[in-house]
Every structure is written in C-alpha cells, then in structure tokens.
Amino acid sequence: MKRLISLFALLLLLCVTSPAYAQSILRDAESEALLADMSRDLIRAANLSPANVRIVVISDPSINAFVAGGQAVYLHSGLIDAAGSANEVQGVIAHELGHITGGHVPLQGRMAQGATGITILSLLLGAAAMAAGSAEAGVGLMQLGQRAALGNFLAFSRAQEATTDAAGVKFLSGAGITGKGMLAFFKRLQQQEYRWGLKRGSETSYVMSHPMSGERISTLTADLQADPAWNKPSDPDIEARFQRVQAKLRGYVAEPKDTLRRYPASDTSIPAHYARAYAYHLGGYPKEAAGEAMALVKAEPKNPYFLELKGQILLESGKPKEALVPLREATTLTNYQPLIATTFGHALLATEDRAHLEEAERVLRQAVARDKENPFAWYQLGMLYERKGDTARAALATAERASMMGDYGRAIPSGQAAMAGLPQGSPDWIRAQDIVMAGQGMMQDRKRK
C-alpha cells in the first residue's frame, strides 16, 4: 500500500508542481527587449499591465511554456528554437496569458486537493477490504480510486486548456495580431504527437493534460480566420529581430558542432554570424569568435547588442581593458540597460585598475537599482566594496545576493555583519535589517513546514 501511495503522490506532484525553479533562467538584454515588444499589445489586450508581466526564458530543450503563479510566462528555450516565426511565439504567449487571467494556477491547486481527497478515500476503502481478508478487492479499490482521481484532474486540466485557447484568440484579436502563428504552432505540436504515436481515443491521450492538437486546430480555425487581423502581415521588424535572437539562443545552448553545421561559414547573414560567434566562443575558439563579432559590428556599428557581444568575448578571453570601449558604448546606447551595465562593471573590475573603481561603483549601483533579479551585479558590487576596504557594504551586497537566491543561511549573518559596520538608522543599515528580519521569517516558515 505504501508503494501505491508513493507512486500516486509522485504522479500528482509531476502534474501540479511548476518546473520553473528546477531549471535555469536565461537572461539576455536583447532577448528580453524583443519579448517585451512582442507581448506588449497582447498583455494590454488581456487587461494586464506590461510593467507587471514578465516573459522569462528557461533553459530546457523541450517545446513547452507555462505559468507558475503571479504574472510571469515561462518559455522553454526549445520552444523558441522550434518556432518558425515570432508570430508563432506570440500565439503561445497569448495562450499563456489566458492562464494568468483565468487564475488557473490557484484553481489547479484546489483541483489537486480534490484529487488527493478521492485518492485517500480509495486507499482507506482498499485498506479496509484488505483487512477484511480480500486483498485482491482492496488493491482493485485503490487502483480504481487513483484512476478516478487522475482522470478527474486531467479532465479539469484539458478543460482549462480549451478555455485558455479561446482567451488567446481573444487577446490576439484585441492586439491586432494575426492568429496564423497560433495555428502553425499547434500544427507543429500535432506533428510531434504523430511521431509519438498519439491519437484521439488512445489510452495515452486519455491521460494527457491538454486536448489533442488536431482538436484544438479544428476548434480555433474558424474564429481565427474570421478575425480582421487574419491576413495582416506579422511585423517585419519583430520577425527580423526574432531570427537574430533565435540564432543567438541556438549558438548559446546547442553543441557548437551542431550550431556550425546549421550555420555554415557560407551563410553570411546576421543571424548566422550571431550563432557562430557564440558557438566558437563556447567551443574555445576566441579568435574565430572575435572575427564573427567584428563582422556584426562592421555591419551595424551602433548596434548595442553587437558591441556587447564583442566586449563580452574580449572580457572572457582575458582582455578586459580591450573590452571597455565596446561595453561602455553599449551601456551608453542602451541608457544603462542593467544586464549590459553589469557586464561593463565586471570588465572595469577585471582590469584590476583602481582608477576604474568609481565608475564601476556608479555603473553597478544603477544596475542593481533597476534590476531586482540580478544576483551577479550584487556579486560584482560586493567585490568592488572589498577592494575599497568597505567591508560593511561588501557584507550588505552579499546579503542582497543571498536573499535574492533564497540562501537565508548566508543572508542573515551577512546582513548582521553589515548592520554592525554601518551607521545605525542609515538607509543601508535599514536595508540590512530588513534582509535579516525577512530571512529569519522565511527560516521559521521552513521549520514549521
């Protein structure tokens, strides 16, 4: 019986728990700017604020997207890789926004509690039957209850997906964006289902949490084609930027040999240069990587993302002084975009020239002020304060970084060390106190749980 309980608990956990925190988040200034521009009108059409909704890329090769509470949409890197256009990704984002407006994560949690209740009842009935001497009947009752619970849960999930598809159609229409990409993406999923051998009415399709893609295409086609935006071309600027970001992502996450096969040297397009630059850099060929970055800068001398790449390659190739010029220009051109500014601050520190400390402090403090999820910037700021001999603020930077990463065992003592060295009542002292008190509260919650 214990084994049956454990197996069902594991299955339910896989159905309910978000994978967001088990995978690494990929952050890139250009990609985040593109996704913000791609989703802005969709977010407004969903009556949400673009300032509050985040589109986050997760490093995962599977084709998937999800929401995990709050107002964040998570896209797997595999989804971006597989998409044929930015418009396809917009269709996915529209669908996921439907989950947010529908409150489906909290609803799913309540449904899971109901499924668990059914399962516990079946286990109790099964145990009673086994105690009465009918082991076979007891096991049958347990399995029946588990199947009913799982069936109810997945049926609920499929119903949610259907209503979310309808919401996605509405948001695309409200944003004036064609739904051709949504249908094209469902067709990609349908091809995968064929390869997996899934078909309507099969035992496998019964336990799926989503409707079959063919059903979704049939349901949505008429509404999408009737919308005034159906024949509206996708934004050519967005599509061109998407090809660049897609190539950059492929160069970063794929094996270098696979990237170089996909983007041979004969391909002199901007996306190909981008992909090869990352592939060579990750593969340990700095000269070739620098050559690809130079080709990009030559094509567009004032493109801040090309300048950022050039500076990043120089910095990570052990040439921080040479990296300063392109990184400083990229930082200025983007009005101190936090991720780019952090790389620039890192380069300033990497020169080990104390003359750069003042500029590095100014740049890094702007970065942490404008980006609340940038632990690397806090790490660099901590190093800067160590070099300046300001141990209290170095401890505060460590506390900020640890708190951001959920490491309260480090955040609390670091915050206490900062408080001991800072003027009592000063803004930094109050911030250190907040980190300590919040960390202690979180630790107590963990102990209670």
Secondary structure, 3 states (H helix, E strand, C coil): CHHHHHHHHHHHHHHHCCCHHHCCEECCHHHHHHHHHHHHHHHHHCCCCCCCCEEEEECCCCCCEEECCCCEEEEEHHHHHHCCCHHHHHHHHHHHHHHHHCCHHHHHHHHHHHHHHHHHHHHHHHHHHHHCCCHHHHHHHHHHHHHHHHHHHHHHHHHHHHHHHHHHHHHHHHHCCCCHHHHHHHHHHHHHHHHHCCCCCCHHHHCCCCCCHHHHHHHHHHHHHHCCCCCCCCCHHHHHHHHHHHHHHHHHHCCHHHHHHHCCCCCCCHHHHHHHHHHHHHHCCHHHHHHHHHHHHHHCCCCHHHHHHHHHHHHHCCCHHHHHHHHHHHHHHCCCCHHHHHHHHHHHHHCCCHHHHHHHHHHHHHHHHHCCCCHHHHHHHHHHHHHHCCHHHHHHHHHHHHHHCCCHHHHHHHHHHHHHHCCCCCHHHHHHHHHHHHHHHHHHHHHHC
